[in-house]
C-alpha cells in the first residue's frame, strides 16, 4: 500500500518529508489540490481532514472536488471531515483563510464534481478534547465506504464535525 500526501506549503512539505523519511510507501508531494499533477484514475481513495475551510473560495473548493474525482479510479472513495462554521472558529482563524463549507451544499457540489454518490452528516464529539481514537463510535461521523479502506484519526472540533463521502462514478 502507498500513501501520497499533497501539501501546498513548502515549509510543511519539508517537515512532513523529514517526519516520514523512514516510512516505506509514503510520498509527500508539494502541490495544489485544485490542480493535481497526477494522471486520471491514479488513486483508489483520497481523504481530506480539517482542511477544506482553508481553501480560499467555494469555487476553488469545487475545483478541488473535481480534481479529486478526476484522479480517483471508478468506485474510489473521497472521505472528508471538516468543522461547520461557528463564531468561535471564525475568531480562531483571524489572519488565516476561513471559508467554512455549508453542509447543505456539499452533496450537490460533490455530485457536480463527478461523484456518483455523496453522503453528508454532522456528528458530535463524544470524548474529551485532545483524546484521539480510530475506533468506531456511534456518536461520531465515520468516513469511508466502497472499494477502498480509509483509516485515520483526527481531533474533532468541540461542537461537531462535518463529514462527507463521495464515490466516483
C-alpha positions in Angstrom: 0.0 0.0 0.0 1.2 3.5 -0.8 0.2 6.9 0.7 0.6 10.1 -1.2 0.1 13.4 0.7 -0.3 16.6 -1.2 0.7 19.8 0.7 0.7 23.3 -0.7 3.0 25.0 1.9 6.7 24.3 1.1 7.7 24.5 4.8 5.2 21.8 5.7 6.3 19.7 2.8 9.9 19.6 4.2 8.6 19.0 7.7 6.5 16.1 6.5 9.2 14.6 4.4 11.5 14.6 7.4 8.9 13.1 9.6 8.1 10.3 7.1 11.6 9.8 5.7 11.9 6.3 7.1 8.3 5.3 6.2 8.1 2.9 3.3 5.4 3.7 0.8 4.8 7.4 1.9 5.3 10.1 -0.7 5.0 13.8 0.3 4.3 16.0 -2.8 4.3 19.7 -2.9 1.3 20.8 -4.9 -2.1 22.4 -5.0 -5.1 20.1 -4.8 -7.1 22.4 -7.1 -4.7 21.4 -9.9 -3.3 18.0 -9.1 -0.4 16.8 -11.3 -1.4 13.2 -11.3 -2.8 11.1 -14.2 -6.5 10.3 -14.3 -7.7 7.4 -12.2 -4.3 7.2 -10.3 -5.7 6.6 -6.7 -8.1 4.2 -5.1 -9.0 6.6 -2.3 -8.5 10.2 -1.1 -9.0 11.9 2.2 -9.2 15.5 3.5 -9.5 16.2 7.2 -9.9 19.7 8.7 -8.6 21.4 5.5 -11.4 22.4 3.2 -12.2 25.6 5.1 -8.6 26.8 4.3 -9.4 26.7 0.5 -9.9 30.4 -0.3 -13.2 30.3 -2.2 -16.1 28.0 -2.8 -15.2 27.9 -6.5 -11.7 26.6 -5.6 -13.2 24.1 -3.2 -15.4 22.9 -6.1 -12.3 22.7 -8.3 -10.6 20.6 -5.6 -13.6 18.3 -5.6 -13.4 17.9 -9.4 -9.6 17.2 -9.3 -10.1 14.5 -6.7 -12.8 13.0 -8.7 -10.5 13.0 -11.8 -7.6 11.3 -10.0 -9.8 8.6 -8.4 -10.4 5.3 -10.0 -14.0 4.3 -10.7 -15.5 3.3 -7.3 -12.8 5.2 -5.4 -13.7 7.0 -2.3 -13.2 10.6 -1.2 -13.6 10.9 2.6 -13.8 14.4 4.0 -14.0 15.8 7.6 -14.3 19.4 8.5 -15.9 21.7 11.0 -19.1 23.6 10.5 -19.0 27.4 10.9 -19.2 28.8 14.4 -18.3 32.3 15.7 -15.6 30.6 17.8 -13.9 29.0 14.8 -14.1 32.3 12.9 -12.3 34.0 15.8 -9.7 31.2 15.9 -9.0 31.8 12.2 -8.4 35.6 12.3 -5.5 36.3 10.0 -6.0 32.9 8.3 -8.2 31.8 5.4 -11.6 30.7 6.7 -14.2 29.7 4.2 -16.4 27.1 6.0 -18.3 24.6 3.9 -22.0 24.7 4.3 -23.1 21.1 4.9 -26.3 21.6 3.0 -24.3 22.3 -0.2 -21.7 19.5 0.0 -23.6 16.6 -1.6 -24.7 18.5 -4.7 -21.3 20.0 -5.0 -19.7 16.6 -4.9 -22.2 15.3 -7.5 -21.5 18.2 -9.8 -17.8 17.5 -9.5 -18.3 13.9 -10.8 -19.0 11.8 -7.7 -21.8 9.2 -8.3 -22.8 9.1 -4.6 -22.4 11.7 -1.9 -23.4 11.4 1.8 -23.1 14.2 4.4 -23.6 14.0 8.1 -22.8 16.1 11.2 -21.6 14.3 14.4 -20.6 15.4 17.8 -17.5 14.6 19.7 -18.1 12.1 22.5 -14.7 12.2 24.1 -12.7 14.9 25.9 -10.8 17.5 23.8 -7.4 16.2 22.7 -8.2 12.5 23.1 -8.0 10.6 19.8 -9.4 7.3 18.7 -9.6 5.5 15.4 -12.3 3.1 16.8 -15.9 3.4 15.5 -18.1 5.5 17.7 -21.9 5.8 17.2 -21.8 9.5 18.3 -19.2 10.5 15.7 -19.4 10.5 12.0 -17.0 7.9 10.5 -16.0 8.1 6.9 -15.2 5.6 4.2 -17.1 3.1 2.1 -17.0 1.3 -1.3 -13.9 -0.4 -2.7 -11.2 1.3 -0.6 -10.4 1.2 3.0 -9.5 4.5 4.6 -8.4 4.6 8.2 -7.5 7.6 10.2 -8.0 9.7 13.3 -8.3 13.4 13.7 -9.0 15.6 16.7 -12.6 16.7 16.3 -14.0 20.2 16.8 -15.9 20.7 20.1 -19.2 21.4 18.5 -19.4 18.8 15.9 -17.7 17.8 12.6 -19.0 17.9 9.1 -18.4 14.5 7.5 -19.0 13.7 3.9 -18.1 10.9 1.5 -18.2 10.7 -2.3 -17.8 7.7 -4.6 -16.5 8.3 -8.0 -18.8 7.1 -10.9 
